[in-house]
Amino acid sequence: MICNRKAIYSFVFAISAHAANAVHADEFAFSSYGLGAAAFGAGASPPPGTYVTMVSAYYEGEISGPVTLGGVVLDLGMDVKFFSQAANILYVPQQKVLGGSVGLGVTIPVGHIDMDAQVTGPFGNTVSQDTSGWGFGDINARAQLGWSQGTFAHLVYVQGVFPTGRYDTGFEPNIGLNRPGIDIGWAATWVEPTSKLQFNGAVGVTFNFENTDTDYDSGTDFHFEWAVGYELSRGFMIGVVGYDYRQLTGDSGAGAVLGPFEGDVDAIGGGMSYTTLIDKTPLIINARHYQEFNTERRFDGSMTIVSGTVRF
């Protein structure tokens, strides 16, 4: 049944992992939606209660062509290492709406970024610049409504991104993007009863708003995430995960000096989900690793996400 503990609680990770804010397209080749957020239990709604999740994510990648950062063009590319730690609180009330379960969540991230950029020097030579630092990230707030029937569950959601993170113009260690955004989407989970296979998919569109400090309008983004898991034992699942990203419309505005800068990327990797009890408190541990490929006009790298969730 879709209502087993593993499928239900892994949904919490699907919310909180947005704190990862992995490197993807648009201005600075970052996306406000963190790819890799939805995997096992992507469409499952948890039972009523309050859930607290801690998420750690690490991304390492490079872009070989020019990229715009804080109104500055880095013409020969850049290497980036980004670590994020986030706290997510999710509240699921007893009341139903349209026969579905409501969930309200907020994610508050903090991160560290290390960037090494290559630029053309005054004599045509290559010069390296580096910067690093800690700071708060952009707060995410999310609401979803989900339904379950037998071995199939699905939900719709809307998520807002607020420009609360550390940000400054120029070549600075920005943790936030200074770019509001709204992401809407649909996710589904189906468990095949006899094989113990779980199939998951999540599709969404991100609408970005202007970075008023740089007059940069990032385009509209499309993302699709998927996961196929196998339940080895009660509460323990392993499987294959992945995501696909396409920028639907080009960047614009006075700050988009590189043109539309439309980016694409695909990724695949492995993941696991484990549910257990500590005394009478459920503990859910999730982990996955993604390797990106087929990248265009964006960073190319790998990402690891680990989270732990408890229910009160």
N, C-alpha and C positions, 0 to 999 in steps of 0.2 A: 504494500500500500504506500501511496505517496506520503502518508502522514507519519511514517516512522521517524524516529528522532534524528537520524542522520540527514534525511532529506529536508526536514524542517529547519534544523539549526544551521545547516550550511547556507541557507538563504541569508542569514544574518551577515555572513561574510560577503555575500554579493552586494550588500549595501555598503558596508564599511570599507571595502577595498577601493572605493572611489578616492579615498584619501591618498592613494599611491600617486595619482597624477603623473603617470609615466609620460615619457617624452614623445610627443606626436604632433606634427604639422602645425599650420597656422603661424602667427607671429612667434618668433624664437623657436619654431618647429615644436612647440608644446601644444597639447590639447587640454582643455579644461576638464574633459571627461577622462578618467583613468582607465585605459584599456586593461583587460584582465580582471575587471571587477566581478563579472558574472561567470560562473562555471557550474560546479555541482550544486544541485538544488536551486538553479537560477529562477525557476518559476514558482517555487514553494513558499507559502506564507506561514510564518511561525505562529504558535498559539499565543493567546493573550499573555502579556507580561512585559517586563522591562529588561532589555538586553544591553550589556556593556561589552564592547569589543575593542581590543588593542590590535592595531595593524602595523606591521613593519614592511617596508618595501625598499628595494635597491635596484636602481637602473644604471647601466653603463653603456654608453654608445658614442657614436661619432657621426658627423656630417662632413662630407668632403667639399661641398660647394658653399657658396655664400649664404649667410643667414642674418636676419635682422634681430637685434637685441637692444631693447631700450632706446630705440631710435638710431642705433649705430649699426652699420653694415660691417660684418666680419667677413671679408671677401674670400678667404682661403679655407674656411671651415673651422670646426671646433670639436674637441672631445669633452664629454660631460660625465660626471659621476654624481648621482643624486640619491640621497637616503631620506626616507620619510617615515615618521612615526606619528600615528594618528589615533585619536580616541573617538569612538562612535557610540552614541546612545540611541537606541531604538525603542519606541513605545508602541505596543499593540494593545488597543483597548478591547473590552469585551463586546462592545456594540458592533453590529454589522451594518454595512452600507451597500445597498443593492445586492444583498445576499453574499457580499464578499468581506474579507478581513482587511481592516485598515492598518497601515503602519506609518508612523511618523518618526523620522530620524534626523540627526544632525551629526556632522563629522568635523572635528577640529584638528588640523594637521600642523606639525612642525617638521622642518626639514633642514638638511645640510646639502649644499651644492658645491661642487669643485669643477671649474671650467678652465680649459686650456685652449686658447684660440690662436689661429695662425692668420696673420695679416701681412699685406705688402708694405714693406718699409719704404723710407724716403728715396732709396737708391735702387728700388726694384727687388730688394732682397726680402726674404721671408723672416718675419719677426714674430716671436711667441709672446702672448700675454696670458696671464692667469689670474684668477680670482676665486675666492671661496668664502663661505660663511654660513651661519645658522639664521633661522628666522621662522616666524609663523607662516603658514600657508593660507590658501583661500578656503574659507569655510563653505561646506556643502550642506544644504538642507534638502530633504527628500520626503515625498509622500507617495504611497502606493496603495493599490487596491487589488486583492487577489482572490481567486476562486480555486476550489479543489473538488474533483469528482473522481473517485476511484484512484487509479494510478496516473491520472493526468492532473496537473496543476498549472495555472498561468496567472500572470498579473500585469497590470499597467502601472506606470510610474511617471512622475515628473520631478525633476531635480533642478535646484537653483544653485548657481555658483556665485559667491559674493567676493569682491576684490578686497579681502582683508589682510592678505599676506604681505610680507616684506617685499617692497618694490621701489626701485629708483631708476631713472633714465641713465643711459650709458652702460658701460661694461661692468655691471654690478652683479653680486651673487643673489639674484632675485629668487625667492621661494614662491611668491605669488605672481600672477600674470597681469594684474591690474585690468582684467577683462571680465566683465560680468557675462554670464551665460545661462541658458536654460536647455536642459536635456530631457527629452521625452522618449519613452520606449515601451516595449512589450517583451516579456520573457516567459518561457514555457519549460516544463519538466515532465517527462514521461518515463515511467518505470515499466520495463517489460517483465511481467510476473515470473516467467519460467527461467529466464536466463540470468536474472539479477542485474541486467544492464540498465543503466540510467542514461537517457538522452536529454540534453539540455541545449537551449538556444536563447539568445537575447539580442534584440535588434533595437537600435535607437538612433536618434538624430539630435545633434547639438547645434543650437542657434547661438552664435557668439555676438557680443555687442562691442562697441568701439572702445579701444584703449585711448582715453581722452588725453593722456600725457604724450602720446606719440602720433595721434590721429591715424591709428592703424585699425582697419576693420577686417578681422579674420573671417574667413568664409564659413559656410555651413558644413558640418561634418556628419558622416554616416559611419556607424560602427556595428559590427556583428561579432558576437562572442559565442563560443560553443564548447561543449564538454561531453565526453562519453566516459562513464565510470562503471566499474564493476565492484560489487560488494563482496569482498573477500571473506568477511565475517561480520557479525552484528556490530554496527557502529564504525566499521573501517572500510573505506572505499579508496580505490586507486583508479587512475585513468589518464586519458589524453585530453588536453585542453588547447584552445587556440583562439585567435581573434583576427579580424580583417577590418581595415580602416580605409575609407575613401573620402577625400574632401570633395564635396559636391559642387561648391561654388568657390571662385577664386577670392583671394584677399584683395582689398581695395582701400582707398583713402590716401591722403597725402603721405603717410608714413610707409606705405607699401611700395617702396622704391624698387624692389626686386620683381614687381609684377604680381600676377595671381598667386604664385608660389603654392599651387595645389599639390598636396602630398598623398601618398599611398603607402600602405604597409600591410604585411601579413605576418603571423607568428604562430608557432606551434610549440608544445612542450608537454610536460607531465605534471600531475597533481595528485593530492591525496586529501582526504577528509576523515577525521577521527572524532567520535563522540563518546564521552565517558561520564561517570559521576564522581564527584569529590564530595564525600558525605552524601547529601541529598541534592547538591547543586550540579546541574549539567555543565560540562566543560566541552567546548567544541574547538578543535584545532584544525586549521586549514593551511595548506602550503602548495605552492605551484611555481614553476619556472617556465619562462617563455624565451624562445630564441626567434628574433625577427629576421625576415627575409623579404625579397621583392619590394624593397624600399625605393621611393622616388621623392626627392625634394624634402627630405626629413632625416631625422636621426635614425641610425641603424645600430641595434644593439641587443641586449638581453635584460630581462627583468625577473626578479624573484620577489614573491609576496608570501608573508607568513602572518597568520592571525590567531588570536585566542579569544573566545567568547564565553561569557557566563550569563545565566539568566536569573533574575531576581523576581 
